[in-house]
Amino acid sequence: MSEQKYPVKRGGEYELKIEDLAFGGKGVARLENYVIFVKDALPGELVKARIAKRKKDFAEAYLLEILQPSPYRIEAPCKYFKWCGGCTWQNMSYENQLHFKKKIVEDALTRIGAIPDVTVRDVLPSPQPFAYRNKMEFSFSDRRWLLPEELHQPEVDRGFALGLHVPGTFDKILHIDHCLLQSDTANEILRFVSDWFREKGIPPYGIRSHEGFLRFLIIRQSAFNGEIMVNIVTAFEDVNLLKPLAQELQKRFPQVVSVVNNINTRLAQIAVGEKEFVLAGRAYIQDKIGDFVFNISANSFFQTNTKQAERLYEVALNFAEIDEHSVVWDLYAGTGTITLFLAQKAKEVIGFEVVESAVADARQNAREHGVKNVRFVQGDLLKTMHDVEPKPEVIITDPPRSGMHEKVLRLINQLRPKRMVYVSCNPTTLARDLKILNERFRVLKVQPVDMFPQTYHIETVVELIRKE
């Protein structure tokens, strides 16, 4: 498109009618058939927006003013919503969030997957639209993002923050005293830890300066028994500095059964340490999915919404239609949670996973639960799938957000199992992959499952059967 054919210019301000919501949570407007994504806008709104980026097929804009509000718009219950990037849809009722999540899945399957005749079921709602997360990760910073009311308050400590990132900034942190996605007790711990470090004058780590001690605070809480783990990630080792805090946490909060310290000396801003010390209690908490109780250590993966994860796995198991004669392959098996679920009904389940530590956890989980009809294959799928026997009658796949490699999809098409269940956390890559699988399989059922209320994210379980 040449310069004069663009209907918008960078920096230009336009009145736009928001027609829809896209995966990613942005409002969708059109000007002369040219798509414009507007952050923070909702369907049905007339807005004034400024163009931030312009590309060949679309532009991105940010909201300047709502001229006519959407009938879907409500007051977000969280005071940090406008600045924090954690939630995107708190300004919409939960019922309407589910409506648009279903529509996003339908649109992706039709537009990208070219699968027009499939019925998408209503989204399975989360049992809890708030306080559903069993893990929250907060960042320390020596550069605090100031809320409008804090700009003229000299008593606000600008050199200490514990909270969440503001979208578009890498080094500033929005200091918060609560998050509605975690429990009240976890919020009390967040406030207590923040006050304790600030009163003691212990410095947060600076992303620019690479100086300071405190990097992250991770709070994990079991939905099964309420146990809490507090993980403090620091830039270097000083266990004696942290032990008084660990003792005080256990004294004040009986649910805290584990306080650990991860040491990350690297420049990379990740909350995983090269070393770990137990400061108080034990090195893990326990949570439960179905009949399986899992030990969860500081750095192990576990589904974030425990109660809804169980429903997700039940849908996958139901779609798989396996029995005591079935050989099942579980691709992208992780620590083996879905694998163990499938093993309850199958003859044999073979889990495939590239990450060595995840495979070690998966084998340990199988041993601890006495599950003998599973085995795990470690390595790249493109190298391991050829050699493994027996070949599957059913394949379950739960890939990362980026979806599946095209060559893996082609291999599945060659294997031609009777049935396949695709569990996806990204409707866009799901639709892309289903377009390739559609050569040998027919989409039978599509069940979205809401694992992340207040955000645009949606899990989808798809049942496919082999074309005869």
MIVEX-466769 format. One record per residue (C-alpha): residue number from 1; residue in one letter; x, y, z. Coordinates in nm, 4 decimals, always signed. Example, Ala and Ser with C-alpha at 12.3 -4.5 7.8 and 13.67 -1.06 7.14 Angstrom:
<sites>
1;a;+1.2300;-0.4500;+0.7800
2;s;+1.3670;-0.1060;+0.7140
</sites>
This chain:
<sites>
1;m;+0.0000;+0.0000;+0.0000
2;s;+0.1567;+0.3312;-0.1007
3;e;+0.1810;+0.6265;+0.1358
4;q;-0.1260;+0.8118;+0.0018
5;k;-0.3484;+0.5010;+0.0204
6;y;-0.3264;+0.4597;+0.3973
7;p;-0.6502;+0.5856;+0.5531
8;v;-0.4615;+0.6831;+0.8721
9;k;-0.1281;+0.8461;+0.9536
10;r;+0.1051;+0.7903;+1.2474
11;g;+0.0229;+1.0255;+1.5314
12;g;-0.3111;+1.1103;+1.3735
13;e;-0.6265;+1.1312;+1.5865
14;y;-0.9473;+0.9701;+1.4628
15;e;-1.3015;+0.9009;+1.5742
16;l;-1.3554;+0.5254;+1.5537
17;k;-1.6473;+0.2898;+1.6102
18;i;-1.5328;-0.0252;+1.7918
19;e;-1.6920;-0.3305;+1.6308
20;d;-1.5310;-0.6272;+1.8041
21;l;-1.2584;-0.7624;+2.0325
22;a;-0.9429;-0.9356;+1.9096
23;f;-0.7362;-1.2076;+2.0769
24;g;-0.5010;-0.9880;+2.2774
25;g;-0.7892;-0.7914;+2.4263
26;k;-0.7844;-0.4887;+2.1950
27;g;-1.0913;-0.3309;+2.0376
28;v;-1.1266;-0.3666;+1.6596
29;a;-1.2297;-0.0719;+1.4420
30;r;-1.2281;-0.0282;+1.0628
31;l;-1.1690;+0.2779;+0.8509
32;e;-1.2193;+0.2261;+0.4772
33;n;-1.1823;-0.1502;+0.5392
34;y;-0.8465;-0.0909;+0.7104
35;v;-0.8262;-0.2599;+1.0538
36;i;-0.7267;-0.0549;+1.3583
37;f;-0.6660;-0.2180;+1.6984
38;v;-0.7434;+0.0149;+1.9892
39;k;-0.6097;-0.0702;+2.3352
40;d;-0.8622;-0.0432;+2.6238
41;a;-1.1623;+0.0041;+2.3901
42;l;-1.4730;-0.2185;+2.4032
43;p;-1.7279;-0.3155;+2.1341
44;g;-2.0046;-0.0646;+2.0736
45;e;-1.7938;+0.2359;+2.1764
46;l;-1.7312;+0.5496;+1.9781
47;v;-1.3810;+0.6632;+2.0704
48;k;-1.1164;+0.9142;+1.9839
49;a;-0.7829;+0.7348;+1.9359
50;r;-0.4289;+0.8223;+1.8314
51;i;-0.2399;+0.5994;+1.5853
52;a;+0.0776;+0.4611;+1.7474
53;k;+0.1900;+0.2114;+1.4788
54;r;+0.0905;+0.1710;+1.1170
55;k;+0.1531;-0.1392;+0.9096
56;k;+0.0443;-0.2649;+0.5679
57;d;-0.2669;-0.4477;+0.6849
58;f;-0.3488;-0.2850;+1.0176
59;a;-0.2688;-0.0074;+1.2637
60;e;-0.2421;+0.0056;+1.6429
61;a;-0.3867;+0.2957;+1.8393
62;y;-0.4337;+0.4028;+2.1971
63;l;-0.7452;+0.5438;+2.3509
64;l;-0.7676;+0.9195;+2.4070
65;e;-1.1345;+0.9606;+2.4921
66;i;-1.4541;+0.7552;+2.5056
67;l;-1.7176;+0.9581;+2.3198
68;q;-1.9917;+0.6965;+2.3660
69;p;-1.9336;+0.4186;+2.6207
70;s;-1.9985;+0.0532;+2.5415
71;p;-2.3015;-0.1197;+2.6948
72;y;-2.0484;-0.3838;+2.8058
73;r;-1.8333;-0.1410;+3.0052
74;i;-1.8377;-0.1586;+3.3866
75;e;-1.6231;-0.0007;+3.6563
76;a;-1.3184;-0.2234;+3.7136
77;p;-1.3081;-0.3358;+4.0801
78;c;-0.9269;-0.3040;+4.1024
79;k;-0.7799;+0.0417;+4.1602
80;y;-0.4661;-0.0533;+3.9630
81;f;-0.6515;-0.1791;+3.6545
82;k;-0.5819;+0.1252;+3.4372
83;w;-0.2035;+0.0883;+3.4710
84;c;-0.1352;-0.2760;+3.5534
85;g;-0.0923;-0.5224;+3.2681
86;g;-0.2113;-0.8259;+3.4653
87;c;-0.5816;-0.7980;+3.3769
88;t;-0.7218;-0.6728;+3.0462
89;w;-1.0980;-0.7248;+3.0845
90;q;-1.1858;-0.6274;+3.4415
91;n;-1.3882;-0.3446;+3.2872
92;m;-1.6373;-0.5998;+3.1492
93;s;-1.8747;-0.8335;+3.3369
94;y;-1.7631;-1.1956;+3.3615
95;e;-2.0647;-1.3099;+3.1568
96;n;-1.9592;-1.0802;+2.8709
97;q;-1.5957;-1.1911;+2.8983
98;l;-1.7119;-1.5491;+2.8322
99;h;-1.9227;-1.4338;+2.5357
100;f;-1.6259;-1.2657;+2.3672
101;k;-1.3859;-1.5495;+2.4440
102;k;-1.6192;-1.7885;+2.2614
103;k;-1.6420;-1.5446;+1.9702
104;i;-1.2603;-1.5161;+1.9515
105;v;-1.2341;-1.8969;+1.9204
106;e;-1.5123;-1.9040;+1.6557
107;d;-1.3494;-1.6256;+1.4534
108;a;-1.0044;-1.7887;+1.4634
109;l;-1.1362;-2.1279;+1.3482
110;t;-1.3358;-1.9698;+1.0640
111;r;-1.0896;-1.7028;+0.9491
112;i;-0.7504;-1.8729;+1.0054
113;g;-0.8436;-2.2424;+1.0225
114;a;-1.0950;-2.2323;+0.7344
115;i;-1.3271;-2.4555;+0.9435
116;p;-1.6656;-2.2825;+0.8990
117;d;-1.9067;-2.5624;+0.9897
118;v;-1.7909;-2.6463;+1.3424
119;t;-1.9983;-2.5592;+1.6504
120;v;-1.8040;-2.4013;+1.9353
121;r;-1.9605;-2.4862;+2.2706
122;d;-2.0255;-2.2225;+2.5365
123;v;-1.7155;-2.1491;+2.7456
124;l;-1.6835;-2.3466;+3.0683
125;p;-1.6637;-2.0684;+3.3299
126;s;-1.4052;-2.0706;+3.6064
127;p;-1.5526;-2.1618;+3.9486
128;q;-1.3939;-1.8389;+4.0781
129;p;-1.3699;-1.5297;+3.8547
130;f;-1.1399;-1.3690;+4.1159
131;a;-0.8818;-1.5097;+4.3633
132;y;-0.8318;-1.8108;+4.1351
133;r;-0.4550;-1.7976;+4.0851
134;n;-0.2433;-2.0374;+4.2916
135;k;+0.0766;-1.8515;+4.1999
136;m;+0.1631;-1.4829;+4.1667
137;e;+0.5019;-1.3384;+4.0816
138;f;+0.5841;-0.9855;+4.1978
139;s;+0.8931;-0.7825;+4.1044
140;f;+1.1068;-0.5588;+4.3247
141;s;+1.2447;-0.2396;+4.1704
142;d;+1.4425;+0.0687;+4.2655
143;r;+1.2294;+0.2701;+4.0193
144;r;+0.8654;+0.3026;+4.1231
145;w;+0.5901;+0.3850;+3.8739
146;l;+0.3905;+0.6673;+4.0312
147;l;+0.0118;+0.6746;+4.0178
148;p;-0.1369;+1.0185;+3.9321
149;e;-0.2264;+1.0848;+4.2983
150;e;+0.1320;+0.9976;+4.4059
151;l;+0.3067;+1.2429;+4.1712
152;h;+0.2817;+1.5300;+4.4197
153;q;+0.3331;+1.3278;+4.7370
154;p;+0.6978;+1.3722;+4.8476
155;e;+0.6594;+1.1072;+5.1210
156;v;+0.6182;+0.8294;+4.8591
157;d;+0.9367;+0.6206;+4.8435
158;r;+1.0333;+0.6405;+4.4756
159;g;+1.3308;+0.4063;+4.5255
160;f;+1.1336;+0.1023;+4.6418
161;a;+0.8558;-0.0874;+4.4674
162;l;+0.7113;-0.4365;+4.4951
163;g;+0.4412;-0.5175;+4.2454
164;l;+0.3761;-0.5682;+3.8765
165;h;+0.5094;-0.4341;+3.5495
166;v;+0.3368;-0.1490;+3.3708
167;p;+0.2992;-0.2487;+3.0017
168;g;+0.5595;-0.0789;+2.7840
169;t;+0.8118;-0.0266;+3.0647
170;f;+1.0887;-0.2721;+3.1451
171;d;+1.2450;-0.1116;+3.4525
172;k;+0.9572;+0.0522;+3.6417
173;i;+0.7243;-0.1368;+3.8729
174;l;+0.3752;-0.0422;+3.9868
175;h;+0.3828;-0.0758;+4.3660
176;i;+0.0683;-0.2566;+4.4810
177;d;-0.0732;-0.3653;+4.8165
178;h;-0.3180;-0.6234;+4.6768
179;c;-0.4053;-0.8225;+4.3657
180;l;-0.7617;-0.9447;+4.3192
181;l;-0.6414;-1.2583;+4.1379
182;q;-0.4916;-1.4065;+4.4571
183;s;-0.6373;-1.4813;+4.8008
184;d;-0.6772;-1.2335;+5.0867
185;t;-0.4094;-1.4195;+5.2860
186;a;-0.1640;-1.3960;+4.9959
187;n;-0.2331;-1.0207;+4.9795
188;e;-0.1616;-0.9897;+5.3525
189;i;+0.1722;-1.1657;+5.2946
190;l;+0.2502;-0.9326;+5.0026
191;r;+0.1955;-0.6263;+5.2251
192;f;+0.3869;-0.7739;+5.5183
193;v;+0.6937;-0.8658;+5.3083
194;s;+0.6937;-0.5249;+5.1401
195;d;+0.6766;-0.3374;+5.4740
196;w;+0.9397;-0.5627;+5.6348
197;f;+1.2024;-0.5038;+5.3652
198;r;+1.1304;-0.1313;+5.3423
199;e;+1.1570;-0.0811;+5.7184
200;k;+1.4849;-0.2748;+5.7256
201;g;+1.6212;-0.0640;+5.4375
202;i;+1.7111;-0.3710;+5.2286
203;p;+1.7615;-0.2479;+4.8706
204;p;+1.5748;-0.3795;+4.5661
205;y;+1.7729;-0.4850;+4.2591
206;g;+1.8032;-0.2226;+3.9865
207;i;+1.7631;-0.3449;+3.6293
208;r;+1.9702;-0.0518;+3.5004
209;s;+2.2328;-0.0393;+3.7768
210;h;+2.2543;-0.4186;+3.8388
211;e;+2.2962;-0.3359;+4.2063
212;g;+2.0771;-0.4264;+4.5020
213;f;+1.9539;-0.7452;+4.6665
214;l;+1.5798;-0.8117;+4.6182
215;r;+1.4559;-0.9330;+4.2780
216;f;+1.1227;-1.1195;+4.3039
217;l;+0.8587;-1.2370;+4.5495
218;i;+0.6579;-1.5431;+4.4427
219;i;+0.3602;-1.6566;+4.6499
220;r;+0.2134;-2.0025;+4.5799
221;q;-0.0988;-2.1328;+4.7536
222;s;-0.2581;-2.4775;+4.7347
223;a;-0.6261;-2.4924;+4.6418
224;f;-0.6319;-2.8390;+4.8001
225;n;-0.5209;-2.7633;+5.1577
226;g;-0.4417;-2.3905;+5.1669
227;e;-0.0656;-2.4413;+5.2156
228;i;+0.1465;-2.1412;+5.1137
229;m;+0.5021;-2.1151;+4.9848
230;v;+0.6880;-1.7822;+4.9908
231;n;+0.9825;-1.7687;+4.7513
232;i;+1.2182;-1.4693;+4.7722
233;v;+1.4513;-1.4358;+4.4729
234;t;+1.7675;-1.2367;+4.5413
235;a;+2.0691;-1.1208;+4.3404
236;f;+2.3204;-1.2834;+4.5737
237;e;+2.3377;-1.5113;+4.8763
238;d;+2.2677;-1.3788;+5.2263
239;v;+2.0573;-1.6371;+5.4052
240;n;+2.1097;-1.4811;+5.7492
241;l;+1.9481;-1.1582;+5.6292
242;l;+1.6312;-1.3437;+5.5267
243;k;+1.5917;-1.5969;+5.8097
244;p;+1.4264;-1.3525;+6.0551
245;l;+1.1657;-1.2705;+5.7899
246;a;+1.1015;-1.6432;+5.7282
247;q;+1.0494;-1.7059;+6.1006
248;e;+0.8163;-1.4057;+6.1304
249;l;+0.6125;-1.5221;+5.8283
250;q;+0.5554;-1.8644;+5.9830
251;k;+0.4616;-1.7075;+6.3171
252;r;+0.2065;-1.4671;+6.1652
253;f;+0.0665;-1.6908;+5.8923
254;p;+0.0095;-2.0561;+5.9956
255;q;-0.0603;-2.1488;+5.6301
256;v;+0.3030;-2.0721;+5.5361
257;v;+0.4679;-2.4150;+5.5379
258;s;+0.7573;-2.3227;+5.3073
259;v;+0.9852;-2.0193;+5.2791
260;v;+1.2636;-2.0514;+5.0222
261;n;+1.5319;-1.8295;+4.8746
262;n;+1.6348;-1.8597;+4.5094
263;i;+1.9623;-1.6929;+4.4070
264;n;+1.9731;-1.5438;+4.0567
265;t;+2.3119;-1.3804;+3.9948
266;r;+2.2512;-1.3447;+3.6196
267;l;+2.1467;-1.0269;+3.4397
268;a;+1.8352;-1.1949;+3.2973
269;q;+1.5202;-1.0875;+3.4828
270;i;+1.3872;-1.4348;+3.5606
271;a;+1.2569;-1.5662;+3.8907
272;v;+1.4483;-1.8948;+3.8720
273;g;+1.7691;-1.9263;+4.0708
274;e;+2.0914;-2.1167;+4.0149
275;k;+2.0782;-2.2095;+4.3860
276;e;+1.7959;-2.2576;+4.6335
277;f;+1.7891;-2.2501;+5.0139
278;v;+1.5037;-2.3508;+5.2425
279;l;+1.4715;-2.0702;+5.4982
280;a;+1.1850;-2.2245;+5.6976
281;g;+0.9599;-2.5286;+5.6729
282;r;+0.9960;-2.7579;+5.3728
283;a;+1.0898;-2.7189;+5.0065
284;y;+0.7425;-2.7798;+4.8629
285;i;+0.3679;-2.7444;+4.9061
286;q;+0.1054;-2.9958;+4.7932
287;d;-0.1854;-2.9449;+4.5570
288;k;-0.4341;-3.1858;+4.4058
289;i;-0.5876;-3.2436;+4.0621
290;g;-0.8415;-3.5259;+4.0493
291;d;-0.7107;-3.8149;+4.2589
292;f;-0.3485;-3.7058;+4.2267
293;v;-0.1641;-3.5065;+4.4934
294;f;+0.1454;-3.3277;+4.3614
295;n;+0.4519;-3.1921;+4.5424
296;i;+0.5130;-2.8437;+4.4008
297;s;+0.8579;-2.6967;+4.4512
298;a;+0.9505;-2.3316;+4.3895
299;n;+1.0425;-2.3732;+4.0236
300;s;+0.8138;-2.6564;+3.9143
301;f;+0.5328;-2.5967;+3.6649
302;f;+0.1760;-2.6400;+3.7827
303;q;-0.1498;-2.5206;+3.6256
304;t;-0.2260;-2.1748;+3.7682
305;n;-0.6002;-2.2262;+3.8194
306;t;-0.6127;-2.5577;+4.0084
307;k;-0.9901;-2.6094;+4.0199
308;q;-1.0385;-2.5270;+3.6539
309;a;-0.7387;-2.7421;+3.5514
310;e;-0.9266;-3.0448;+3.6794
311;r;-1.2240;-2.9584;+3.4577
312;l;-0.9899;-2.9004;+3.1613
313;y;-0.8353;-3.2461;+3.2037
314;e;-1.1792;-3.4054;+3.2433
315;v;-1.2870;-3.2551;+2.9092
316;a;-0.9662;-3.3820;+2.7424
317;l;-1.0171;-3.7309;+2.8909
318;n;-1.3806;-3.7346;+2.7813
319;f;-1.2923;-3.6285;+2.4244
320;a;-1.0159;-3.8954;+2.4058
321;e;-1.2704;-4.1789;+2.4480
322;i;-1.0023;-4.4238;+2.5612
323;d;-1.0411;-4.7656;+2.7250
324;e;-0.8221;-5.0417;+2.8680
325;h;-0.7089;-5.1390;+2.5150
326;s;-0.5948;-4.7873;+2.4100
327;v;-0.2335;-4.6855;+2.3475
328;v;-0.2109;-4.3082;+2.3934
329;w;+0.0668;-4.0621;+2.3124
330;d;+0.0787;-3.7405;+2.5179
331;l;+0.2837;-3.4806;+2.3290
332;y;+0.4354;-3.1860;+2.5236
333;a;+0.3735;-3.3842;+2.8428
334;g;+0.5474;-3.1416;+3.0818
335;t;+0.5533;-3.2865;+3.4330
336;g;+0.3000;-3.5531;+3.3367
337;t;-0.0241;-3.4217;+3.4885
338;i;-0.2402;-3.4997;+3.1830
339;t;-0.0430;-3.8230;+3.1279
340;l;-0.1401;-3.9528;+3.4726
341;f;-0.5025;-3.8564;+3.4134
342;l;-0.5104;-4.0541;+3.0867
343;a;-0.3399;-4.3547;+3.2476
344;q;-0.6462;-4.4118;+3.4672
345;k;-0.8336;-4.5470;+3.1646
346;a;-0.5710;-4.6403;+2.9013
347;k;-0.3681;-4.9548;+2.8440
348;e;-0.0480;-4.7485;+2.8093
349;v;+0.0359;-4.3781;+2.7874
350;i;+0.3663;-4.2539;+2.6458
351;g;+0.4548;-3.8942;+2.7325
352;f;+0.6913;-3.6925;+2.5105
353;e;+0.8755;-3.3915;+2.6537
354;v;+1.1884;-3.2009;+2.5478
355;v;+1.2760;-3.0473;+2.8891
356;e;+1.4938;-3.2871;+3.0892
357;s;+1.3943;-3.1582;+3.4352
358;a;+1.0241;-3.1833;+3.3463
359;v;+1.0714;-3.5472;+3.2418
360;a;+1.2473;-3.6176;+3.5740
361;d;+0.9501;-3.4601;+3.7588
362;a;+0.7033;-3.6584;+3.5454
363;r;+0.8753;-3.9902;+3.6217
364;q;+0.8833;-3.9018;+3.9912
365;n;+0.5126;-3.8120;+3.9849
366;a;+0.4312;-4.1487;+3.8235
367;r;+0.6402;-4.3364;+4.0837
368;e;+0.4835;-4.1508;+4.3781
369;h;+0.1321;-4.2292;+4.2537
370;g;+0.2115;-4.5915;+4.1716
371;v;+0.1168;-4.5458;+3.8044
372;k;+0.2933;-4.8198;+3.6100
373;n;+0.1327;-4.7949;+3.2640
374;v;+0.3122;-4.4721;+3.1676
375;r;+0.6570;-4.3979;+3.0325
376;f;+0.8248;-4.0759;+2.9288
377;v;+1.0453;-4.0072;+2.6272
378;q;+1.2819;-3.7103;+2.6536
379;g;+1.3877;-3.5235;+2.3402
380;d;+1.2751;-3.3279;+2.0356
381;l;+0.9481;-3.4651;+1.8926
382;l;+1.0858;-3.4605;+1.5389
383;k;+1.3601;-3.7011;+1.6486
384;t;+1.1712;-3.9199;+1.8982
385;m;+0.8302;-3.9803;+1.7373
386;h;+0.9692;-4.1972;+1.4535
387;d;+1.1223;-4.4638;+1.6757
388;v;+0.8757;-4.5076;+1.9597
389;e;+0.6556;-4.8180;+1.9634
390;p;+0.3725;-4.9003;+1.9901
391;k;+0.2131;-4.6414;+1.7630
392;p;-0.0875;-4.4593;+1.9120
393;e;-0.4586;-4.5029;+1.8613
394;v;-0.5106;-4.1684;+2.0343
395;i;-0.2840;-3.8604;+2.0497
396;i;-0.3224;-3.5827;+2.3064
397;t;-0.1275;-3.2632;+2.2448
398;d;-0.0936;-2.9601;+2.4733
399;p;+0.1703;-2.7431;+2.3033
400;p;+0.3066;-2.4029;+2.4128
401;r;+0.1492;-2.0742;+2.3015
402;s;+0.3411;-2.0858;+1.9727
403;g;+0.1578;-2.4050;+1.8734
404;m;+0.3070;-2.7072;+1.6981
405;h;+0.5888;-2.7312;+1.4450
406;e;+0.4506;-2.7943;+1.0962
407;k;+0.6713;-3.1046;+1.0590
408;v;+0.5225;-3.2515;+1.3792
409;l;+0.1728;-3.1930;+1.2385
410;r;+0.2753;-3.3700;+0.9156
411;l;+0.4096;-3.6628;+1.1210
412;i;+0.0768;-3.6909;+1.3044
413;n;-0.1033;-3.6900;+0.9690
414;q;+0.1207;-3.9807;+0.8623
415;l;+0.0610;-4.1743;+1.1865
416;r;-0.3166;-4.1367;+1.1402
417;p;-0.4360;-4.2251;+1.4910
418;k;-0.8098;-4.2872;+1.5209
419;r;-0.8594;-3.9846;+1.7402
420;m;-0.6755;-3.6747;+1.8530
421;v;-0.7334;-3.4195;+2.1302
422;y;-0.5682;-3.0790;+2.0926
423;v;-0.5482;-2.8643;+2.4095
424;s;-0.4529;-2.5073;+2.3206
425;c;-0.3909;-2.1812;+2.5059
426;n;-0.3841;-1.9739;+2.1852
427;p;-0.6819;-1.9756;+1.9421
428;t;-0.4693;-1.8246;+1.6639
429;t;-0.2026;-2.0966;+1.6545
430;l;-0.4679;-2.3616;+1.7242
431;a;-0.6593;-2.2577;+1.4107
432;r;-0.3402;-2.2508;+1.2035
433;d;-0.2501;-2.6051;+1.3150
434;l;-0.6027;-2.7416;+1.2648
435;k;-0.5882;-2.6249;+0.9034
436;i;-0.3006;-2.8721;+0.8444
437;l;-0.4543;-3.1519;+1.0539
438;n;-0.7770;-3.1056;+0.8572
439;e;-0.6099;-3.2918;+0.5677
440;r;-0.6461;-3.6217;+0.7594
441;f;-0.8782;-3.5378;+1.0510
442;r;-1.2220;-3.3898;+1.1004
443;v;-1.2966;-3.1512;+1.3864
444;l;-1.5768;-3.3025;+1.5943
445;k;-1.6063;-3.0934;+1.9120
446;v;-1.4660;-2.7613;+2.0364
447;q;-1.4876;-2.6787;+2.4077
448;p;-1.3350;-2.3517;+2.5348
449;v;-1.2390;-2.3591;+2.9051
450;d;-1.1754;-2.0326;+3.0910
451;m;-0.8583;-2.0744;+3.2962
452;f;-0.7820;-1.7007;+3.3233
453;p;-1.0820;-1.4795;+3.4104
454;q;-1.0332;-1.1012;+3.3757
455;t;-0.7914;-1.1586;+3.0844
456;y;-0.8382;-1.2318;+2.7136
457;h;-0.6657;-1.5722;+2.7444
458;i;-0.8726;-1.8818;+2.6703
459;e;-0.7923;-2.2540;+2.6681
460;t;-0.9640;-2.4643;+2.4024
461;v;-1.0015;-2.8430;+2.3840
462;v;-1.0665;-2.9841;+2.0355
463;e;-1.1652;-3.3418;+1.9513
464;l;-1.0611;-3.4663;+1.6052
465;i;-1.1373;-3.8000;+1.4399
466;r;-0.9547;-3.9617;+1.1508
467;k;-1.1103;-3.9229;+0.8072
468;e;-1.1715;-4.2707;+0.6643
</sites>
